[in-house]
Amino acid sequence: MKRFLGITVIALTSATAAWSFDISEYETGNAARGQWAWFTGQSRDCADPIPVPGKFSRAEWKEMFTTAKDKLPCGGAGLKENTIKHVFKFLYEHASDSETPMKEKPASCG
């Protein structure tokens, strides 16, 4: 019984980790690189509309990246692990409750 519980806990922990992104130390990210990855990079792998950062608050973006990945375009499938910190920094800096909310997609992003 103890072995079954141990395996169950490991399986649940692994499943939770697979459904979230590691956004710790996002401050070290590059927001310009994140903007490119958000609007241009992921649209190559995702047909869902890509929302502008100002559509959601900082708390909502954090929730999507940490516990509600399914709310991201294509469930986050278009995002690459090596750009997550950059993308999150970009979204966080331009969220609806930030000092510089982005309400429209920049013309340079197609």
Disulfide bonds with the S-S distance in Angstrom:
Cys46-Cys74 2.14
